Amino acid sequence: MVLTKEYRICMPISTEEYKIGQLYMIARHSLEQSGDGEGVEVVENKECEDPVHGRGQYTEKRIHLSSRLPYWLQSLVPKIFYITEKAWNYYPYTETEYTCSFVPRFNIFIKTKYEDNSGTSDNCLGLTPEELAERIVDNIDIAYDEVSPRHYKEEEDLRFFQSKKTSRGPLVEGWKNNVQPIMCSYKLVNASFEVWGFQTRVEEFIHSCIREILLLGHRQAFAWIDEWISMSYEDVRTYEAKLQHQTNTLVKEKQSNDVSNDNVVENNSPQLLPNIMGCTSSSMEVSGDQVKSPTKKGYFSWFS
């Protein structure tokens, strides 16, 4: 059975403000975490329209992340591969899908709704009674849930941070009941890895990664508020386009150098996972070799 969780993440900002903050946070973090042939490569970014949700923005990205995998999973996959992200942003509602052609039975699908409340909506995503029965609700506290030590930064500790431009913060115990404005990100995450012998372990690993990413990303969105709170929508789209170009350049430069220097991609176990998946190694999408990379902590396109 597919593991389904609904994450609820509150922040001391409004949904209208987060429309800017979300775009700023994703663009900045994607750039910071890209380099050495790994990172977030933007393939497409264009307007789209939906009969129910209206006009929005469609993006397609490739997330190159092989060195971020745990050792036990690295032993099953090519040394370099990427995950494809497709996102439809009809703010304040979004849908995001993650797939990997190398792992055809891997899929993550996320529905998101942003509301101006403290996480009190029981079913804002319109789940059926059957879906509600299977759903696990996980409330994330951006101030008092602990991030892993490698992700911790004192200047992003919201128990002590105070915005100079808005005077919001620090966030004290019980802050969700005492601050205004306040909003909540409701994220319904379906993680599926339908491979016998691996499904439970991989799906639990996926959710542990997603929770850490959501916690850290929403912390940073507020911790960086002084950088984006004065931006207009046009300002942040210009900023986004500029950083996307820089990010793509960082990812592609390393890959081009690797291809020219070495056309052979090392593989820890070249046949094992393709055989499990019922596909051949020729169907894998591989994007070059990787060497040591700078201190990278995660990718935040989950927020689209």
C-alpha positions in Angstrom: 0.0 0.0 0.0 1.3 3.5 -0.9 2.4 5.5 2.1 0.3 8.7 2.3 1.0 11.5 4.7 -0.4 15.0 5.1 2.2 17.5 6.4 1.0 20.7 7.9 3.6 23.5 8.3 2.6 26.8 9.8 4.6 30.1 9.3 4.2 33.6 10.7 3.4 35.1 7.3 0.3 35.4 5.1 -0.4 33.4 2.0 -0.2 36.5 -0.1 3.3 37.2 1.3 4.4 33.6 0.8 3.5 33.8 -2.9 6.7 35.8 -3.2 8.7 34.1 -0.4 8.2 30.6 -1.9 9.6 31.6 -5.3 12.6 33.4 -3.7 13.4 30.5 -1.3 13.3 27.8 -4.1 15.4 29.8 -6.5 18.0 30.8 -3.9 18.4 27.4 -2.4 18.5 25.6 -5.8 21.5 27.9 -6.7 23.3 27.3 -3.4 23.0 23.5 -3.7 24.1 23.2 -7.3 27.6 22.5 -8.5 30.0 19.7 -9.5 27.4 18.4 -11.9 24.7 18.1 -9.3 21.8 20.3 -8.4 18.6 21.5 -9.9 18.5 22.0 -13.7 15.4 23.9 -15.0 14.2 22.4 -18.3 11.0 24.3 -18.8 9.2 27.2 -17.1 6.1 28.6 -18.8 2.5 29.7 -18.1 -0.2 27.1 -18.1 -4.0 27.0 -17.6 -6.4 24.6 -15.9 -10.2 24.5 -16.3 -10.6 24.3 -12.6 -7.7 26.2 -11.1 -7.2 28.8 -13.8 -3.9 30.3 -15.0 -0.7 29.1 -13.4 3.0 28.3 -14.0 4.3 25.0 -15.2 7.9 24.0 -14.5 9.9 20.9 -15.4 13.2 20.3 -13.6 15.9 17.6 -13.4 17.3 17.0 -9.9 20.8 15.5 -10.1 21.5 14.1 -6.7 23.3 10.7 -6.7 25.7 11.6 -3.9 22.8 12.5 -1.6 21.5 8.9 -1.5 22.2 6.7 1.5 24.9 4.2 0.9 22.6 1.2 0.8 20.6 2.8 -2.0 23.7 4.1 -3.9 24.8 0.4 -4.3 21.7 -0.2 -6.4 21.7 2.7 -8.8 24.1 4.2 -11.4 26.5 6.6 -9.9 24.8 9.5 -11.7 21.1 9.8 -12.4 18.4 12.4 -12.1 14.8 12.7 -10.9 12.3 14.6 -13.1 10.1 17.1 -11.3 6.9 18.4 -13.0 5.0 21.1 -11.1 1.8 23.0 -11.8 1.5 26.1 -9.6 -2.0 27.6 -9.4 -1.2 29.4 -6.2 -2.6 28.9 -3.5 -3.0 25.3 -4.9 -0.2 23.3 -6.5 0.5 19.8 -7.8 4.0 18.3 -8.1 5.1 14.9 -9.4 8.5 13.2 -9.2 9.5 10.3 -11.4 12.7 8.6 -12.6 12.9 6.7 -15.9 15.6 4.5 -14.4 13.2 3.4 -11.6 9.8 3.2 -13.4 7.9 2.1 -10.3 9.1 5.1 -8.3 6.6 8.0 -8.0 6.0 10.9 -5.6 2.8 13.0 -6.0 2.2 16.0 -3.9 -1.0 18.2 -3.6 -0.5 21.4 -1.7 -3.0 24.1 -0.5 -2.0 27.2 1.3 -4.5 28.8 3.8 -4.4 31.7 6.3 -4.9 29.6 9.4 -2.9 27.6 12.0 -3.5 24.2 10.5 -7.0 23.8 11.6 -8.6 22.8 8.3 -9.4 19.1 8.5 -9.8 18.4 4.8 -8.9 21.4 2.7 -7.6 19.1 -0.1 -11.0 17.5 -0.5 -10.0 13.9 0.3 -12.5 11.0 0.0 -13.6 9.1 3.2 -11.3 6.3 2.0 -8.3 8.6 1.6 -9.0 10.3 5.0 -9.0 6.8 6.6 -5.5 6.1 5.2 -4.0 9.6 5.7 -1.4 10.2 8.4 -1.4 13.8 9.6 2.1 15.1 10.6 2.3 18.7 12.1 5.7 20.2 11.6 6.8 23.0 13.9 9.4 25.2 12.1 10.8 26.6 15.4 10.8 23.6 17.8 11.2 20.5 15.6 14.9 19.8 15.4 16.7 19.8 12.0 19.6 17.5 11.6 22.9 18.9 12.9 24.4 19.2 9.4 21.5 21.5 8.5 21.5 23.7 11.5 22.5 27.4 11.3 22.3 29.7 14.2 21.0 32.6 12.1 18.1 30.4 11.0 17.1 29.3 14.5 13.6 30.7 14.7 13.6 30.5 18.5 16.0 33.5 18.4 15.6 35.0 15.0 13.8 38.4 14.6 13.0 40.1 11.3 14.4 43.6 11.1 11.9 44.7 8.5 8.7 43.2 10.0 9.8 42.7 13.7 8.3 39.2 13.6 9.9 36.6 15.8 11.4 35.2 17.9 8.9 32.3 18.0 8.2 31.2 21.5 6.6 28.0 22.7 3.0 27.9 21.5 3.7 30.6 18.9 1.0 29.2 16.5 -1.7 30.3 18.9 -0.4 33.8 19.5 1.0 35.3 16.2 -0.6 37.2 13.4 -0.4 36.8 10.5 -0.2 33.0 10.3 -0.6 30.6 7.4 -0.4 26.9 6.9 1.0 24.7 4.0 -1.1 21.6 3.7 0.9 19.0 1.7 -0.6 15.6 0.9 2.3 13.3 -0.1 1.9 10.0 -1.8 5.2 8.1 -2.0 5.3 4.9 -4.0 8.1 2.5 -4.7 6.4 -0.7 -5.7 9.3 -3.1 -5.7 9.1 -6.3 -3.7 11.6 -6.4 -0.9 12.3 -2.6 -1.0 8.9 -0.9 -0.9 8.5 -0.2 2.8 12.1 0.8 3.4 12.3 3.1 0.4 8.9 4.7 1.1 9.8 5.4 4.7 13.2 6.8 3.6 11.4 9.1 1.1 9.1 10.5 3.7 11.9 11.0 6.2 13.7 13.1 3.5 10.6 15.0 2.6 9.9 15.9 6.2 13.4 17.2 6.7 13.2 19.2 3.5 9.8 20.7 4.5 11.1 21.6 7.9 14.3 23.2 6.7 12.8 25.0 3.7 9.9 26.6 5.6 12.4 27.7 8.4 14.5 29.3 5.7 11.5 31.0 4.0 10.9 32.9 7.3 14.5 33.3 8.2 15.2 35.0 4.8 12.1 37.2 5.0 14.1 40.4 5.1 15.6 39.5 1.7 12.2 39.1 -0.1 9.5 40.9 1.8 9.9 44.1 -0.2 9.9 42.3 -3.6 7.0 42.6 -6.0 5.8 39.6 -8.0 7.7 40.9 -11.0 10.8 41.4 -9.0 10.9 37.8 -7.7 10.2 36.4 -11.2 13.2 38.3 -12.5 15.3 37.1 -9.6 14.1 33.5 -10.3 15.0 33.7 -14.0 18.4 35.0 -13.2 19.2 32.3 -10.6 17.8 29.6 -12.8 20.2 30.5 -15.6 23.1 30.5 -13.1 21.9 27.1 -11.7 21.7 25.5 -15.1 25.2 26.7 -15.9 26.7 25.2 -12.8 25.0 21.8 -13.5 25.8 21.7 -17.2 29.4 22.9 -17.1 30.5 20.0 -14.9 28.6 17.5 -17.0 30.1 18.7 -20.2 33.6 18.5 -18.8 33.0 14.9 -17.6 31.6 13.8 -20.9 34.6 15.1 -22.8 37.1 13.7 -20.4 35.5 10.3 -19.7 32.7 8.7 -21.7 32.5 5.7 -19.3 30.1 6.1 -16.3 31.1 4.0 -13.3 28.3 2.0 -11.8 28.3 0.4 -8.3 25.9 -2.3 -9.4 25.1 -1.8 -13.1 22.5 -4.6 -13.6 20.9 -5.2 -10.3 18.2 -2.6 -10.1 17.3 -2.7 -13.9 16.8 -6.4 -13.6 14.5 -5.9 -10.5 12.5 -3.3 -12.5 12.2 -5.4 -15.6 14.2 -3.0 -17.8 17.6 -3.0 -19.4 20.5 -0.7 -18.6 20.1 0.9 -22.0 16.9 2.6 -20.9 18.6 4.4 -18.0 19.0 8.2 -18.1 22.5 9.1 -17.1 24.0 12.5 -17.1 27.8 12.3 -16.5 30.3 11.5 -13.7 30.5 13.1 -10.3 33.3 14.1 -8.1 33.4 15.7 -4.7 30.9 18.4 -4.2 30.5 21.4 -1.9 28.4 21.2 1.3 25.0 20.6 -0.1 22.0 20.0 2.1 19.0 19.3 0.0 16.7 20.5 -2.8 13.6 22.5 -2.2 11.6 22.1 -5.3 9.2 20.0 -3.2 7.6 23.4 -2.4 6.4 24.1 -5.9 
